[in-house]
Amino acid sequence: MKKLFLIFTTIFFLMPVFCQEENIEETADQVVEEPAAEASRYTADFVMQFEPGIYINTESVLVSAPSPIVYPITVGFLWPDASMLAIQPTISFFMMQHLYYDNRALPAEIENRTTTTLSFMLNLPALYSIFLQNSCFQISAGLGIFMRFGLLSPGVKSTDSGWSGSAGEDVKRINEYFWNKPRWLYLTAGGSWLYNLTPQLRAGPVINISIPVGGLIVDKDAQGMLISVGIKICR
């Protein structure tokens, strides 16, 4: 009986010590796990898009080219990647040809081109996501900055004839047309439907439209509107 009493007494006094140690371990685990969980909510995805599109030309095709097909390659990031509301800055690159006519820079066919134009669309949209079981639907809207740099095309000499007098002068005026007034300012909108291919990889169709709000104000037309459809990949 004395032995049982000693055993129960020992257990009674040691139990608070063991419980305290367990609580300390659980608290330590929580301290370690909570920042990790917090960090996981604010990770970013690398974004890549391949989206052929059409560049709207509102001018007469007798002078310039029909609305050309362009092939932008887009890269950017989505942050946070698991949030309903996020931002998705991207930059797209493609090339075009332009000529200068009637004080305007217009898309040109290759045989009539004056410049080879390096075109960059910087897109700064907010993005709203709807998460489904195995996919995610996204809607975006924001501002775009269309950065264009006209270079004298290979095979064209600066002394060749141009609408302003010479091809070299046309190149100068083409770049002035791009930058002197806010024709570089765009509104952007888009949508995508991404499927979970793996836990780290999502892909699906994407559609984007870039509206030349600066051109609508300055020129009263939609010259330079971009509409594209393609594939979006997030990782």
JOCORDA-V925211 format. One record per pair of residues at least 24 apart in sequence whose C-alpha atoms are under 10 Angstrom apart, sorted by the first residue. I is the first residue (numbers start at 1). GAP is how many residues later the second one is. D is the distance in Angstrom with one decimal. If there is no record, write none. Layout:
BEGIN
I;GAP;D
I;GAP;D
END
This chain:
BEGIN
40;40;9.2
40;41;9.4
40;42;8.7
41;38;9.7
41;39;6.9
41;40;7.9
41;41;6.4
41;42;7.4
42;37;7.0
42;38;4.9
42;39;7.1
42;40;7.6
42;41;8.1
43;35;8.7
43;36;6.5
43;37;5.4
43;38;6.0
43;39;7.7
43;40;9.6
44;33;6.5
44;34;5.4
44;35;4.5
44;36;5.2
44;37;5.1
44;38;8.4
44;42;9.8
44;43;9.9
44;44;9.5
44;190;9.6
44;191;8.7
45;31;8.6
45;32;5.5
45;33;5.0
45;34;6.7
45;35;7.7
45;36;5.7
45;37;9.2
45;43;9.3
45;155;9.1
45;156;9.3
45;157;9.8
45;188;9.5
45;189;5.9
45;190;5.2
46;29;7.7
46;30;6.1
46;31;4.5
46;32;6.5
46;33;9.1
46;35;9.3
46;42;9.6
46;44;10.0
46;155;10.0
46;187;8.2
46;188;5.7
46;189;5.2
47;27;8.0
47;28;5.6
47;29;5.0
47;30;5.0
47;31;6.7
47;41;8.4
47;42;9.3
47;43;8.0
47;155;9.7
47;156;9.7
47;185;7.2
47;186;5.8
47;187;4.7
47;188;6.7
48;25;7.7
48;26;5.5
48;27;4.5
48;28;6.5
48;29;8.3
48;42;8.7
48;43;9.7
48;44;9.6
48;155;9.5
48;183;8.4
48;184;5.9
48;185;5.2
48;186;6.6
48;187;8.8
49;24;6.1
49;25;4.9
49;26;6.5
49;27;8.9
49;41;9.4
49;42;10.0
49;43;8.6
49;154;9.5
49;155;9.8
49;156;9.4
49;157;8.1
49;180;9.6
49;181;7.1
49;182;5.6
49;183;4.4
49;184;6.2
49;185;8.8
50;24;6.5
50;25;9.2
50;42;9.5
50;155;9.7
50;156;9.0
50;178;9.3
50;179;8.3
50;180;5.5
50;181;5.4
50;182;6.7
50;183;8.8
51;41;9.7
51;154;9.2
51;155;7.7
51;156;7.9
51;157;8.6
51;176;9.3
51;177;5.6
51;178;5.0
51;179;3.8
51;180;6.2
51;181;8.1
52;42;9.8
52;155;9.9
52;175;8.6
52;176;5.5
52;177;6.0
52;178;6.3
52;179;9.4
53;154;9.4
53;155;8.9
53;156;9.2
53;173;6.6
53;174;5.3
53;175;3.7
53;176;6.3
53;177;8.4
54;155;9.8
54;170;9.3
54;171;8.1
54;172;5.8
54;173;5.5
54;174;6.4
54;175;9.3
55;41;9.7
55;52;8.8
55;155;9.7
55;168;8.2
55;169;5.7
55;170;5.8
55;171;4.8
55;172;6.9
55;173;8.8
56;51;9.3
56;166;7.3
56;167;5.9
56;168;5.3
56;169;5.2
56;170;6.4
56;171;8.2
57;49;7.5
57;50;7.1
57;164;9.8
57;165;8.0
57;166;5.4
57;167;6.3
57;168;8.0
57;169;9.8
58;48;9.3
58;163;7.4
58;164;6.9
58;165;5.4
58;166;8.3
58;167;9.5
59;45;9.7
59;47;7.7
59;48;9.2
59;162;9.7
59;164;7.8
60;46;9.8
61;45;9.9
61;46;9.4
61;47;9.3
63;36;9.2
63;37;9.8
63;38;7.9
63;39;9.9
63;43;8.7
63;44;9.5
63;45;8.4
63;46;9.8
63;49;9.4
64;34;8.4
64;35;7.5
64;36;9.1
64;37;8.5
64;41;9.5
64;42;6.1
64;43;5.8
64;44;5.2
64;45;7.1
64;48;8.3
64;49;9.2
65;32;9.4
65;33;9.0
65;34;9.5
65;41;7.8
65;42;5.5
65;43;4.8
65;44;5.3
65;45;9.0
65;47;8.9
65;48;9.6
66;40;9.9
66;41;7.7
66;42;8.3
66;43;8.4
67;39;9.9
67;40;7.6
67;41;9.5
67;156;9.6
67;157;9.1
67;158;9.9
67;159;10.0
68;28;8.4
68;29;9.5
68;39;7.4
68;40;8.7
68;41;8.7
69;27;9.2
69;157;9.7
69;158;9.7
69;159;9.4
70;24;6.7
70;25;7.3
70;26;7.4
70;156;9.0
70;157;9.7
70;158;8.7
71;24;8.0
71;25;9.6
71;157;8.8
71;159;9.9
72;47;9.0
72;48;8.8
72;49;9.1
72;156;8.6
72;158;9.8
73;47;9.8
74;46;9.5
74;47;8.9
74;48;9.5
74;49;9.8
74;158;9.1
75;157;9.8
75;158;9.6
76;46;9.7
76;47;9.3
76;158;9.6
77;157;8.3
77;158;9.2
78;48;9.7
78;49;8.7
78;156;8.2
78;157;9.4
79;47;9.9
79;48;9.4
81;48;9.5
81;153;9.1
81;154;9.4
82;47;8.7
82;49;8.9
83;44;9.5
83;45;8.4
83;46;7.4
83;47;9.4
83;48;9.2
84;43;8.0
84;44;5.6
84;45;4.9
84;46;6.7
84;47;7.9
84;54;9.1
85;41;7.3
85;42;5.8
85;43;4.9
85;44;6.5
85;45;9.5
85;53;9.8
85;54;10.0
85;55;9.9
86;39;8.8
86;40;5.9
86;41;5.1
86;42;6.6
86;43;8.1
86;54;9.3
87;37;7.6
87;38;6.1
87;39;4.6
87;40;5.6
87;41;8.7
87;53;8.7
87;54;9.8
87;55;9.5
88;35;8.1
88;36;6.6
88;37;5.8
88;38;6.4
88;39;6.7
88;52;8.4
88;53;9.8
88;54;9.6
89;33;7.5
89;34;5.7
89;35;4.7
89;36;6.4
89;37;8.5
89;38;9.9
89;53;9.6
89;55;9.8
90;31;8.1
90;32;6.0
90;33;5.3
90;34;6.8
90;35;8.5
90;54;9.6
91;29;6.6
91;30;5.5
91;31;4.5
91;32;6.1
91;33;8.8
91;53;9.4
91;54;9.5
91;55;9.7
92;27;8.0
92;28;5.4
92;29;5.0
92;30;6.6
92;31;8.1
92;54;9.5
93;25;7.5
93;26;5.7
93;27;4.7
93;28;6.6
93;29;9.1
93;54;9.6
93;55;9.9
94;24;6.5
94;25;5.4
94;26;6.8
94;27;8.8
94;54;9.9
95;24;5.7
95;25;8.7
95;53;9.3
95;54;9.8
95;55;9.8
96;52;9.5
96;54;9.0
97;53;8.3
97;54;9.4
97;55;9.8
97;56;8.1
98;52;7.8
98;53;9.6
98;54;9.8
98;55;9.3
98;72;9.8
98;73;9.0
98;76;7.9
99;51;9.8
99;63;8.7
99;64;8.7
99;68;9.0
99;71;7.6
99;72;8.2
99;74;10.0
99;75;7.6
100;62;7.6
100;63;6.3
100;64;7.8
100;67;8.9
100;69;9.6
100;70;5.9
100;71;7.8
100;72;9.8
100;73;7.5
100;74;6.2
100;77;9.4
101;61;8.7
101;62;5.9
101;63;8.1
101;69;8.8
101;73;9.4
102;61;7.7
102;62;9.0
103;60;8.7
103;61;8.5
103;67;9.5
103;70;7.9
103;71;8.5
103;74;8.0
104;66;9.9
104;69;8.4
104;70;7.2
104;72;9.7
104;73;6.6
104;74;9.2
104;115;10.0
105;45;9.8
105;65;8.9
105;66;9.3
105;68;8.0
105;69;5.2
105;70;8.3
105;71;9.2
105;72;6.5
105;73;7.7
106;68;8.7
106;117;8.8
106;118;9.1
107;116;10.0
107;117;9.2
110;43;9.4
112;44;9.8
113;39;9.0
113;40;7.2
113;41;9.7
113;42;9.9
113;43;8.3
113;54;9.7
114;36;8.7
114;37;8.2
114;38;6.1
114;39;5.8
114;40;9.0
114;41;9.4
114;42;6.7
114;43;9.0
114;44;9.1
114;46;9.4
114;47;9.9
114;48;8.3
114;52;10.0
114;53;6.4
114;54;8.6
114;56;7.5
114;57;7.0
114;60;9.3
115;34;8.9
115;35;5.3
115;36;5.0
115;37;4.6
115;38;4.7
115;39;8.5
115;41;8.4
115;52;8.7
115;53;9.5
115;55;8.6
115;56;6.4
115;57;10.0
115;59;8.3
115;60;9.6
116;33;8.3
116;34;5.7
116;35;5.3
116;36;6.2
116;37;5.0
116;38;8.1
116;55;9.6
117;30;9.9
117;31;6.4
117;32;5.4
117;33;4.2
117;34;6.1
117;35;8.6
117;36;8.5
117;54;10.0
117;57;9.6
117;58;9.4
118;29;8.2
118;30;5.7
118;31;5.2
118;32;6.4
118;33;7.8
119;27;7.2
119;28;5.9
119;29;4.6
119;30;6.6
119;31;8.7
120;25;8.1
120;26;5.9
120;27;5.0
120;28;6.3
120;29;8.8
121;24;5.8
121;25;4.6
121;26;6.2
121;27;8.5
121;63;9.1
121;65;9.2
121;89;9.2
122;24;6.4
122;25;7.7
122;64;9.6
123;63;8.8
123;64;8.9
123;65;7.3
123;66;9.6
123;87;9.1
124;63;9.5
124;64;8.4
125;62;9.2
125;63;7.3
125;64;7.8
125;65;9.2
126;63;9.5
127;62;9.6
127;63;9.2
127;64;9.1
128;63;9.5
129;62;9.8
129;63;9.5
129;64;9.6
130;63;9.5
131;63;9.7
132;62;10.0
132;63;9.4
132;64;10.0
133;62;9.6
133;63;9.1
134;60;8.8
134;61;6.2
134;62;5.6
134;63;8.6
134;64;10.0
134;68;9.8
135;58;7.1
135;59;5.5
135;60;4.3
135;61;5.6
135;62;9.0
135;67;8.1
135;68;9.1
135;69;9.1
136;56;8.2
136;57;5.8
136;58;5.2
136;59;6.5
136;60;8.1
136;66;8.8
136;67;9.7
136;68;9.4
137;54;7.5
137;55;5.9
137;56;4.5
137;57;6.4
137;58;8.9
137;67;9.7
138;52;8.2
138;53;5.5
138;54;5.2
138;55;6.3
138;56;8.0
138;68;9.2
139;50;7.7
139;51;5.9
139;52;4.5
139;53;6.7
139;54;9.1
139;67;9.9
139;68;9.9
139;69;9.9
140;48;7.9
140;49;5.4
140;50;5.1
140;51;6.2
140;52;8.7
140;68;8.9
141;46;7.6
141;47;5.5
141;48;4.3
141;49;6.6
141;50;9.0
141;67;9.6
141;68;9.6
141;69;9.8
142;44;8.7
142;45;6.0
142;46;5.2
142;47;6.6
142;48;9.4
142;68;9.6
143;42;7.5
143;43;5.9
143;44;4.7
143;45;5.7
143;46;8.7
143;67;8.9
143;68;9.5
143;70;9.8
144;40;8.0
144;41;6.1
144;42;4.6
144;43;5.7
144;44;6.1
144;45;9.6
144;66;7.4
144;67;8.7
144;68;8.9
144;69;9.7
145;37;9.5
145;38;9.1
145;39;5.5
145;40;5.2
145;41;6.1
145;42;8.7
145;43;9.7
145;65;9.8
145;67;9.6
146;32;8.8
146;33;9.6
146;36;9.7
146;37;8.0
146;38;4.6
146;39;6.5
146;40;7.1
146;64;9.5
146;66;8.9
146;78;9.7
147;31;8.0
147;32;8.3
147;36;9.6
147;37;6.4
147;38;9.3
148;26;9.6
148;27;7.6
148;29;10.0
148;30;6.6
148;31;8.2
148;36;8.2
149;25;8.8
149;26;6.4
149;27;9.8
149;29;8.1
149;30;9.3
150;24;6.8
150;25;5.9
150;26;9.7
150;28;8.9
151;24;8.9
181;33;7.8
181;34;8.5
181;36;9.9
181;37;7.4
181;38;10.0
182;30;9.2
182;31;8.5
182;32;4.9
182;33;7.0
182;34;9.8
182;35;8.6
182;36;7.6
183;29;6.8
183;30;7.6
183;31;4.6
183;32;4.7
183;33;8.3
183;34;8.6
183;35;7.4
183;36;8.7
183;40;9.4
183;41;8.8
184;28;7.4
184;29;8.7
184;30;6.6
184;31;7.9
184;40;9.6
185;25;9.7
185;26;8.6
185;27;6.3
185;28;6.1
185;29;5.0
185;30;7.8
185;31;9.9
186;24;6.1
186;25;5.3
186;26;4.5
186;27;5.2
186;28;6.5
186;29;8.4
186;30;9.7
186;38;9.7
186;39;8.7
186;40;9.9
187;24;5.1
187;25;6.6
187;26;6.3
187;27;9.0
187;38;9.9
188;24;8.9
188;25;9.7
188;38;9.4
189;38;10.0
190;37;9.7
190;38;9.4
190;39;9.7
191;38;9.9
192;37;9.7
192;38;9.5
192;39;8.7
192;40;7.5
193;38;9.6
193;39;8.6
194;37;9.3
194;38;7.6
194;39;7.9
194;40;8.3
195;38;9.5
195;39;9.8
196;38;9.6
198;37;9.6
199;36;9.2
200;34;8.2
200;35;5.7
201;32;7.4
201;33;6.0
201;34;4.8
202;30;8.3
202;31;5.8
202;32;5.2
202;33;6.5
203;28;7.1
203;29;5.5
203;30;4.4
203;31;6.2
203;32;8.7
204;26;8.5
204;27;5.6
204;28;5.5
204;29;6.9
204;30;9.2
205;24;7.5
205;25;5.8
205;26;4.7
205;27;6.0
205;28;9.0
206;24;5.4
206;25;5.6
206;26;5.8
206;27;9.5
207;24;8.5
207;25;9.2
END
